[in-house]
Amino acid sequence: MNNFERLYREGQHNARVMAIAVHPYISGTPFRSKYFEQALDEISKHNDVELWTGGQVADWYRTVT
């Protein structure tokens, strides 16, 4: 969450991207998955934050270049 909080503050002036790599064999384990879910819950509480897949980022990029 420290990374998100820092980027969120910086993003007030310039857009920021925070990529989250999800490896099911690591983050999908029961003792880790709850922390991943908690982080996503906290991040998604910010109405001004977009949660996109890699495909959505690529689609957006193609429209602006």
Phi and psi restraints in degrees (range 20) as a CNS / XPLOR table:
assign (resid 1 and name C) (resid 2 and name N)
       (resid 2 and name CA) (resid 2 and name C) 1.0 -59.7 20.0 2
assign (resid 2 and name N) (resid 2 and name CA)
       (resid 2 and name C) (resid 3 and name N) 1.0 -41.4 20.0 2
assign (resid 2 and name C) (resid 3 and name N)
       (resid 3 and name CA) (resid 3 and name C) 1.0 -62.2 20.0 2
assign (resid 3 and name N) (resid 3 and name CA)
       (resid 3 and name C) (resid 4 and name N) 1.0 -47.2 20.0 2
assign (resid 3 and name C) (resid 4 and name N)
       (resid 4 and name CA) (resid 4 and name C) 1.0 -60.9 20.0 2
assign (resid 4 and name N) (resid 4 and name CA)
       (resid 4 and name C) (resid 5 and name N) 1.0 -47.2 20.0 2
assign (resid 4 and name C) (resid 5 and name N)
       (resid 5 and name CA) (resid 5 and name C) 1.0 -59.7 20.0 2
assign (resid 5 and name N) (resid 5 and name CA)
       (resid 5 and name C) (resid 6 and name N) 1.0 -40.2 20.0 2
assign (resid 5 and name C) (resid 6 and name N)
       (resid 6 and name CA) (resid 6 and name C) 1.0 -65.7 20.0 2
assign (resid 6 and name N) (resid 6 and name CA)
       (resid 6 and name C) (resid 7 and name N) 1.0 -48.8 20.0 2
assign (resid 6 and name C) (resid 7 and name N)
       (resid 7 and name CA) (resid 7 and name C) 1.0 -64.7 20.0 2
assign (resid 7 and name N) (resid 7 and name CA)
       (resid 7 and name C) (resid 8 and name N) 1.0 -34.6 20.0 2
assign (resid 7 and name C) (resid 8 and name N)
       (resid 8 and name CA) (resid 8 and name C) 1.0 -63.1 20.0 2
assign (resid 8 and name N) (resid 8 and name CA)
       (resid 8 and name C) (resid 9 and name N) 1.0 -44.5 20.0 2
assign (resid 8 and name C) (resid 9 and name N)
       (resid 9 and name CA) (resid 9 and name C) 1.0 -62.6 20.0 2
assign (resid 9 and name N) (resid 9 and name CA)
       (resid 9 and name C) (resid 10 and name N) 1.0 -46.4 20.0 2
assign (resid 9 and name C) (resid 10 and name N)
       (resid 10 and name CA) (resid 10 and name C) 1.0 -64.9 20.0 2
assign (resid 10 and name N) (resid 10 and name CA)
       (resid 10 and name C) (resid 11 and name N) 1.0 -31.1 20.0 2
assign (resid 10 and name C) (resid 11 and name N)
       (resid 11 and name CA) (resid 11 and name C) 1.0 -70.8 20.0 2
assign (resid 11 and name N) (resid 11 and name CA)
       (resid 11 and name C) (resid 12 and name N) 1.0 -8.6 20.0 2
assign (resid 11 and name C) (resid 12 and name N)
       (resid 12 and name CA) (resid 12 and name C) 1.0 -67.7 20.0 2
assign (resid 12 and name N) (resid 12 and name CA)
       (resid 12 and name C) (resid 13 and name N) 1.0 -22.6 20.0 2
assign (resid 12 and name C) (resid 13 and name N)
       (resid 13 and name CA) (resid 13 and name C) 1.0 -109.0 20.0 2
assign (resid 13 and name N) (resid 13 and name CA)
       (resid 13 and name C) (resid 14 and name N) 1.0 -33.9 20.0 2
assign (resid 13 and name C) (resid 14 and name N)
       (resid 14 and name CA) (resid 14 and name C) 1.0 -143.8 20.0 2
assign (resid 14 and name N) (resid 14 and name CA)
       (resid 14 and name C) (resid 15 and name N) 1.0 147.3 20.0 2
assign (resid 14 and name C) (resid 15 and name N)
       (resid 15 and name CA) (resid 15 and name C) 1.0 -62.2 20.0 2
assign (resid 15 and name N) (resid 15 and name CA)
       (resid 15 and name C) (resid 16 and name N) 1.0 145.0 20.0 2
assign (resid 15 and name C) (resid 16 and name N)
       (resid 16 and name CA) (resid 16 and name C) 1.0 -132.1 20.0 2
assign (resid 16 and name N) (resid 16 and name CA)
       (resid 16 and name C) (resid 17 and name N) 1.0 153.7 20.0 2
assign (resid 16 and name C) (resid 17 and name N)
       (resid 17 and name CA) (resid 17 and name C) 1.0 -125.7 20.0 2
assign (resid 17 and name N) (resid 17 and name CA)
       (resid 17 and name C) (resid 18 and name N) 1.0 131.7 20.0 2
assign (resid 17 and name C) (resid 18 and name N)
       (resid 18 and name CA) (resid 18 and name C) 1.0 -121.4 20.0 2
assign (resid 18 and name N) (resid 18 and name CA)
       (resid 18 and name C) (resid 19 and name N) 1.0 107.3 20.0 2
assign (resid 18 and name C) (resid 19 and name N)
       (resid 19 and name CA) (resid 19 and name C) 1.0 -86.1 20.0 2
assign (resid 19 and name N) (resid 19 and name CA)
       (resid 19 and name C) (resid 20 and name N) 1.0 136.3 20.0 2
assign (resid 19 and name C) (resid 20 and name N)
       (resid 20 and name CA) (resid 20 and name C) 1.0 -118.9 20.0 2
assign (resid 20 and name N) (resid 20 and name CA)
       (resid 20 and name C) (resid 21 and name N) 1.0 112.1 20.0 2
assign (resid 20 and name C) (resid 21 and name N)
       (resid 21 and name CA) (resid 21 and name C) 1.0 -83.4 20.0 2
assign (resid 21 and name N) (resid 21 and name CA)
       (resid 21 and name C) (resid 22 and name N) 1.0 126.9 20.0 2
assign (resid 21 and name C) (resid 22 and name N)
       (resid 22 and name CA) (resid 22 and name C) 1.0 -115.9 20.0 2
assign (resid 22 and name N) (resid 22 and name CA)
       (resid 22 and name C) (resid 23 and name N) 1.0 115.0 20.0 2
assign (resid 22 and name C) (resid 23 and name N)
       (resid 23 and name CA) (resid 23 and name C) 1.0 -109.3 20.0 2
assign (resid 23 and name N) (resid 23 and name CA)
       (resid 23 and name C) (resid 24 and name N) 1.0 108.2 20.0 2
assign (resid 23 and name C) (resid 24 and name N)
       (resid 24 and name CA) (resid 24 and name C) 1.0 -54.2 20.0 2
assign (resid 24 and name N) (resid 24 and name CA)
       (resid 24 and name C) (resid 25 and name N) 1.0 -34.2 20.0 2
assign (resid 24 and name C) (resid 25 and name N)
       (resid 25 and name CA) (resid 25 and name C) 1.0 -72.5 20.0 2
assign (resid 25 and name N) (resid 25 and name CA)
       (resid 25 and name C) (resid 26 and name N) 1.0 -12.5 20.0 2
assign (resid 25 and name C) (resid 26 and name N)
       (resid 26 and name CA) (resid 26 and name C) 1.0 -107.1 20.0 2
assign (resid 26 and name N) (resid 26 and name CA)
       (resid 26 and name C) (resid 27 and name N) 1.0 -64.0 20.0 2
assign (resid 26 and name C) (resid 27 and name N)
       (resid 27 and name CA) (resid 27 and name C) 1.0 -78.1 20.0 2
assign (resid 27 and name N) (resid 27 and name CA)
       (resid 27 and name C) (resid 28 and name N) 1.0 -14.0 20.0 2
assign (resid 27 and name C) (resid 28 and name N)
       (resid 28 and name CA) (resid 28 and name C) 1.0 -86.0 20.0 2
assign (resid 28 and name N) (resid 28 and name CA)
       (resid 28 and name C) (resid 29 and name N) 1.0 -1.0 20.0 2
assign (resid 28 and name C) (resid 29 and name N)
       (resid 29 and name CA) (resid 29 and name C) 1.0 -74.5 20.0 2
assign (resid 29 and name N) (resid 29 and name CA)
       (resid 29 and name C) (resid 30 and name N) 1.0 146.7 20.0 2
assign (resid 29 and name C) (resid 30 and name N)
       (resid 30 and name CA) (resid 30 and name C) 1.0 -54.1 20.0 2
assign (resid 30 and name N) (resid 30 and name CA)
       (resid 30 and name C) (resid 31 and name N) 1.0 -39.3 20.0 2
assign (resid 30 and name C) (resid 31 and name N)
       (resid 31 and name CA) (resid 31 and name C) 1.0 -77.7 20.0 2
assign (resid 31 and name N) (resid 31 and name CA)
       (resid 31 and name C) (resid 32 and name N) 1.0 -9.5 20.0 2
assign (resid 31 and name C) (resid 32 and name N)
       (resid 32 and name CA) (resid 32 and name C) 1.0 -109.3 20.0 2
assign (resid 32 and name N) (resid 32 and name CA)
       (resid 32 and name C) (resid 33 and name N) 1.0 -27.5 20.0 2
assign (resid 32 and name C) (resid 33 and name N)
       (resid 33 and name CA) (resid 33 and name C) 1.0 -61.5 20.0 2
assign (resid 33 and name N) (resid 33 and name CA)
       (resid 33 and name C) (resid 34 and name N) 1.0 -33.0 20.0 2
assign (resid 33 and name C) (resid 34 and name N)
       (resid 34 and name CA) (resid 34 and name C) 1.0 -65.6 20.0 2
assign (resid 34 and name N) (resid 34 and name CA)
       (resid 34 and name C) (resid 35 and name N) 1.0 -33.5 20.0 2
assign (resid 34 and name C) (resid 35 and name N)
       (resid 35 and name CA) (resid 35 and name C) 1.0 -71.1 20.0 2
assign (resid 35 and name N) (resid 35 and name CA)
       (resid 35 and name C) (resid 36 and name N) 1.0 -36.8 20.0 2
assign (resid 35 and name C) (resid 36 and name N)
       (resid 36 and name CA) (resid 36 and name C) 1.0 -63.3 20.0 2
assign (resid 36 and name N) (resid 36 and name CA)
       (resid 36 and name C) (resid 37 and name N) 1.0 -45.3 20.0 2
assign (resid 36 and name C) (resid 37 and name N)
       (resid 37 and name CA) (resid 37 and name C) 1.0 -63.2 20.0 2
assign (resid 37 and name N) (resid 37 and name CA)
       (resid 37 and name C) (resid 38 and name N) 1.0 -41.2 20.0 2
assign (resid 37 and name C) (resid 38 and name N)
       (resid 38 and name CA) (resid 38 and name C) 1.0 -62.3 20.0 2
assign (resid 38 and name N) (resid 38 and name CA)
       (resid 38 and name C) (resid 39 and name N) 1.0 -42.2 20.0 2
assign (resid 38 and name C) (resid 39 and name N)
       (resid 39 and name CA) (resid 39 and name C) 1.0 -63.3 20.0 2
assign (resid 39 and name N) (resid 39 and name CA)
       (resid 39 and name C) (resid 40 and name N) 1.0 -45.5 20.0 2
assign (resid 39 and name C) (resid 40 and name N)
       (resid 40 and name CA) (resid 40 and name C) 1.0 -63.2 20.0 2
assign (resid 40 and name N) (resid 40 and name CA)
       (resid 40 and name C) (resid 41 and name N) 1.0 -38.9 20.0 2
assign (resid 40 and name C) (resid 41 and name N)
       (resid 41 and name CA) (resid 41 and name C) 1.0 -60.3 20.0 2
assign (resid 41 and name N) (resid 41 and name CA)
       (resid 41 and name C) (resid 42 and name N) 1.0 -45.2 20.0 2
assign (resid 41 and name C) (resid 42 and name N)
       (resid 42 and name CA) (resid 42 and name C) 1.0 -65.2 20.0 2
assign (resid 42 and name N) (resid 42 and name CA)
       (resid 42 and name C) (resid 43 and name N) 1.0 -44.8 20.0 2
assign (resid 42 and name C) (resid 43 and name N)
       (resid 43 and name CA) (resid 43 and name C) 1.0 -63.2 20.0 2
assign (resid 43 and name N) (resid 43 and name CA)
       (resid 43 and name C) (resid 44 and name N) 1.0 -42.0 20.0 2
assign (resid 43 and name C) (resid 44 and name N)
       (resid 44 and name CA) (resid 44 and name C) 1.0 -72.4 20.0 2
assign (resid 44 and name N) (resid 44 and name CA)
       (resid 44 and name C) (resid 45 and name N) 1.0 -9.7 20.0 2
assign (resid 44 and name C) (resid 45 and name N)
       (resid 45 and name CA) (resid 45 and name C) 1.0 -70.9 20.0 2
assign (resid 45 and name N) (resid 45 and name CA)
       (resid 45 and name C) (resid 46 and name N) 1.0 -17.8 20.0 2
assign (resid 45 and name C) (resid 46 and name N)
       (resid 46 and name CA) (resid 46 and name C) 1.0 -86.2 20.0 2
assign (resid 46 and name N) (resid 46 and name CA)
       (resid 46 and name C) (resid 47 and name N) 1.0 109.1 20.0 2
assign (resid 46 and name C) (resid 47 and name N)
       (resid 47 and name CA) (resid 47 and name C) 1.0 -65.0 20.0 2
assign (resid 47 and name N) (resid 47 and name CA)
       (resid 47 and name C) (resid 48 and name N) 1.0 -19.9 20.0 2
assign (resid 47 and name C) (resid 48 and name N)
       (resid 48 and name CA) (resid 48 and name C) 1.0 -96.0 20.0 2
assign (resid 48 and name N) (resid 48 and name CA)
       (resid 48 and name C) (resid 49 and name N) 1.0 14.1 20.0 2
assign (resid 48 and name C) (resid 49 and name N)
       (resid 49 and name CA) (resid 49 and name C) 1.0 -109.8 20.0 2
assign (resid 49 and name N) (resid 49 and name CA)
       (resid 49 and name C) (resid 50 and name N) 1.0 129.4 20.0 2
assign (resid 49 and name C) (resid 50 and name N)
       (resid 50 and name CA) (resid 50 and name C) 1.0 -93.3 20.0 2
assign (resid 50 and name N) (resid 50 and name CA)
       (resid 50 and name C) (resid 51 and name N) 1.0 133.0 20.0 2
assign (resid 50 and name C) (resid 51 and name N)
       (resid 51 and name CA) (resid 51 and name C) 1.0 -108.0 20.0 2
assign (resid 51 and name N) (resid 51 and name CA)
       (resid 51 and name C) (resid 52 and name N) 1.0 105.3 20.0 2
assign (resid 51 and name C) (resid 52 and name N)
       (resid 52 and name CA) (resid 52 and name C) 1.0 -118.6 20.0 2
assign (resid 52 and name N) (resid 52 and name CA)
       (resid 52 and name C) (resid 53 and name N) 1.0 152.3 20.0 2
assign (resid 52 and name C) (resid 53 and name N)
       (resid 53 and name CA) (resid 53 and name C) 1.0 -83.1 20.0 2
assign (resid 53 and name N) (resid 53 and name CA)
       (resid 53 and name C) (resid 54 and name N) 1.0 168.6 20.0 2
assign (resid 53 and name C) (resid 54 and name N)
       (resid 54 and name CA) (resid 54 and name C) 1.0 -58.8 20.0 2
assign (resid 54 and name N) (resid 54 and name CA)
       (resid 54 and name C) (resid 55 and name N) 1.0 -38.3 20.0 2
assign (resid 54 and name C) (resid 55 and name N)
       (resid 55 and name CA) (resid 55 and name C) 1.0 -63.3 20.0 2
assign (resid 55 and name N) (resid 55 and name CA)
       (resid 55 and name C) (resid 56 and name N) 1.0 -39.4 20.0 2
assign (resid 55 and name C) (resid 56 and name N)
       (resid 56 and name CA) (resid 56 and name C) 1.0 -66.1 20.0 2
assign (resid 56 and name N) (resid 56 and name CA)
       (resid 56 and name C) (resid 57 and name N) 1.0 -38.5 20.0 2
assign (resid 56 and name C) (resid 57 and name N)
       (resid 57 and name CA) (resid 57 and name C) 1.0 -63.4 20.0 2
assign (resid 57 and name N) (resid 57 and name CA)
       (resid 57 and name C) (resid 58 and name N) 1.0 -45.1 20.0 2
assign (resid 57 and name C) (resid 58 and name N)
       (resid 58 and name CA) (resid 58 and name C) 1.0 -62.2 20.0 2
assign (resid 58 and name N) (resid 58 and name CA)
       (resid 58 and name C) (resid 59 and name N) 1.0 -42.8 20.0 2
assign (resid 58 and name C) (resid 59 and name N)
       (resid 59 and name CA) (resid 59 and name C) 1.0 -61.4 20.0 2
assign (resid 59 and name N) (resid 59 and name CA)
       (resid 59 and name C) (resid 60 and name N) 1.0 -45.0 20.0 2
assign (resid 59 and name C) (resid 60 and name N)
       (resid 60 and name CA) (resid 60 and name C) 1.0 -61.5 20.0 2
assign (resid 60 and name N) (resid 60 and name CA)
       (resid 60 and name C) (resid 61 and name N) 1.0 -44.8 20.0 2
assign (resid 60 and name C) (resid 61 and name N)
       (resid 61 and name CA) (resid 61 and name C) 1.0 -59.3 20.0 2
assign (resid 61 and name N) (resid 61 and name CA)
       (resid 61 and name C) (resid 62 and name N) 1.0 -41.3 20.0 2
assign (resid 61 and name C) (resid 62 and name N)
       (resid 62 and name CA) (resid 62 and name C) 1.0 -63.7 20.0 2
assign (resid 62 and name N) (resid 62 and name CA)
       (resid 62 and name C) (resid 63 and name N) 1.0 -29.1 20.0 2
assign (resid 62 and name C) (resid 63 and name N)
       (resid 63 and name CA) (resid 63 and name C) 1.0 -79.1 20.0 2
assign (resid 63 and name N) (resid 63 and name CA)
       (resid 63 and name C) (resid 64 and name N) 1.0 -20.7 20.0 2
assign (resid 63 and name C) (resid 64 and name N)
       (resid 64 and name CA) (resid 64 and name C) 1.0 -106.6 20.0 2
assign (resid 64 and name N) (resid 64 and name CA)
       (resid 64 and name C) (resid 65 and name N) 1.0 -1.2 20.0 2
